[in-house]
Amino acid sequence: MGTEEPQNEELEEKQNIEEQVPEDPGERLVGGKKSLDPTTFFTIDIAKDLMSAHLIIDAESIKLDEVSSPMVQQFLSRSGLDPDLIDYTSINYVFAEINRMKSGQSKPGIIKTLVSRGKQPEKGRDGWLKYFFPINQRVVIKDDGSADFRNIDKYVSIKTGEKIATVFHGLVGKPGRDVKGGLIQAPPIDRPKLIVGKNINSQDREEYTELTEVLKYTDYLATCDGVLYAQEGSISVSPELEINSNVGLSTGNITFDGTINIRGTVEDGSKVESTGNLFVSENIETSQVVVGGDLMVKGGIKTNSKGVIKVAGSLRSKFIENSVLEVDGDVYVDFSILNSKIYTLGSVIMTGKSNAIIGSEITCYGGLSAHNLGSNAGLNVHIETGVHYKNERLFIELQEQIKLSEKELDKVIPKIQQMKIFIQKSRGKLDNQRKLQFQKVFEEYKKRENMHKMLVAKHEDLKTGRFNLEKVNLVVRNTAFPGTVIKYRRQVERISKEQSAFMMNFFPGQDHAAMTAISGKHKKSKAD
């Protein structure tokens, strides 16, 4: 009997354990009896876009007292939702509703609450491209309503180190997540594209926002002086401005701080200004040309004498016709100078085999060499050598200024004389008002007197400064025709009959320069 009692106890314990294990996972033991697990009536409703999830509890099918906060929390954590996106505070709403049902404030029914919301991706910042120089110049409408097609500044001059453009590379947005933890890519941002050509340097830099975001920029700067070629999406800098056409309405007026190469004609009415050299492959038809360096024209210059072409360097051209030019360097012409006025601080050298200066006035600081002066048509030619035309003009201007200055002084001198007499009579005892009045007159007089002295001194300097103090040669390799006048200071040689192949040497202090015949082997001599 003693051995049977333990066996019976083991059998009873086994039966108790079997009774405690539910036959269905949704069942559990409550007070030794089978009962459905409340979470069996819990469901998760996920939206089609996966951006929200609701907890739904069928409160009619469960015992409300059996629902606990840990139970709901555990259910949510095992629901397959992204743990970081679960709103566990929603459990408070569940139990608030359960308490309302238990208290009879509402009937048991469906409890539905939002337990998870997806995280939308954050859009970044679009990149951008900023130009610091005008792009695609537009035609300007003038006050009278007409369109100004010339002054459009189509070509932009630029200096070394100047900023041309800045690119902001944009800021990539932050990705989002759906309620299941799936990654949602941020929308793409605009990234500007810039094609960078020659003579441009790039510099990267970063800026930091208050949110510790890193903003990346690239600045583009010119590495040389030149012209900026820019269109939407591309930039380059050239040390020379290349214009592969005529300069006219299609190009607008040209102003450039550097060298310009025009592969065509500068049309009448156009304007070209260059601080460097100017190369023209055809003709110049306008007088609105200012060159800071040399001017080289493969064709000719014919402007109808409407203005003055100014050249700071030397000039080369096949011919000059009906034009006025001021040139600081030498003038080289292949064929002819016709009905024109040339002022130069250098020499005039005609280089062609049968060139001629006809119906023109030439004023040069240096010498002159030509094949023919004048023609059988009797058109007069006036040549003046050894004269600095700028100083000559200034000399004449100073003469007029000195005359005006003398008149101004003459107006003040009587006042000064009256003041001296008054001071002598008053024995120097003047009230303050009188002193200030006299002082003002004296200061005005001194100011004008000093200005007058300065003008006179400058005028004296120019008496010699307007002439070349070196020897000057004039060479005629073929014929000087009647009507030709050759002048050097006070010397004037008027050609009344044809003179063949001669040379004249001028120098300061000379009474008269003789015409020296030159032989055939000297006929190609150039002026000094």
Number of C-alpha atoms within 10 A of each C-alpha: 5 6 7 8 9 10 10 10 10 11 10 10 11 10 10 12 9 10 14 15 14 15 11 11 10 14 16 18 14 12 8 11 11 17 16 18 19 23 17 14 15 19 16 19 16 18 12 8 9 17 17 19 22 18 22 18 21 17 20 14 14 19 12 16 10 11 17 13 13 10 13 20 16 12 16 23 14 11 14 12 20 19 16 10 18 20 13 17 10 19 20 11 15 19 17 12 21 22 15 13 17 14 10 10 11 12 14 18 14 13 18 19 17 19 22 26 22 21 17 16 17 15 16 17 17 16 18 15 17 12 15 10 14 15 15 13 11 13 15 14 11 9 7 6 8 9 12 14 17 20 19 17 19 21 23 19 21 24 18 13 14 15 19 22 18 20 20 20 20 19 19 17 17 14 16 16 19 22 25 22 18 12 14 16 15 16 14 13 16 15 16 15 14 15 11 16 14 13 18 21 17 15 10 11 11 11 10 10 8 6 6 8 11 13 15 16 18 17 17 20 21 24 20 18 19 24 24 25 17 21 13 12 11 12 20 18 26 22 20 20 25 15 16 11 14 20 25 18 15 11 18 20 23 23 21 22 21 24 24 27 16 21 17 19 21 26 17 17 15 22 20 19 21 22 18 20 22 26 19 23 19 18 23 27 20 24 26 20 23 21 25 20 20 23 25 19 22 16 18 25 26 22 24 16 17 14 14 18 21 20 24 20 20 22 24 21 24 21 23 26 21 17 24 25 23 21 24 25 22 21 25 20 23 20 21 23 28 21 21 22 22 21 25 29 26 24 29 29 23 30 19 16 12 14 21 26 30 25 23 23 22 20 25 28 26 26 28 29 24 32 26 23 31 25 20 10 11 13 18 19 25 20 22 22 28 28 25 23 21 14 18 17 12 16 21 12 12 19 15 12 16 18 11 13 19 14 11 15 16 12 11 15 14 11 14 15 11 11 17 14 11 14 15 11 10 10 9 11 12 13 8 9 9 12 14 12 11 18 12 12 17 17 11 13 20 13 11 17 16 11 14 20 13 13 18 17 11 15 21 13 13 18 12 12 16 20 20 21 15 13 13 22 20 26 28 27 27 22 18 26 24 21 22 26 20 18 17 21 17 9 14 14 16 13 16 12 11 17 17 16 22 20 23 18 18 25 17 14 8 12 10 15 15 12 15 12 17 18 11 10 7 14 19 20 16 20 20 18
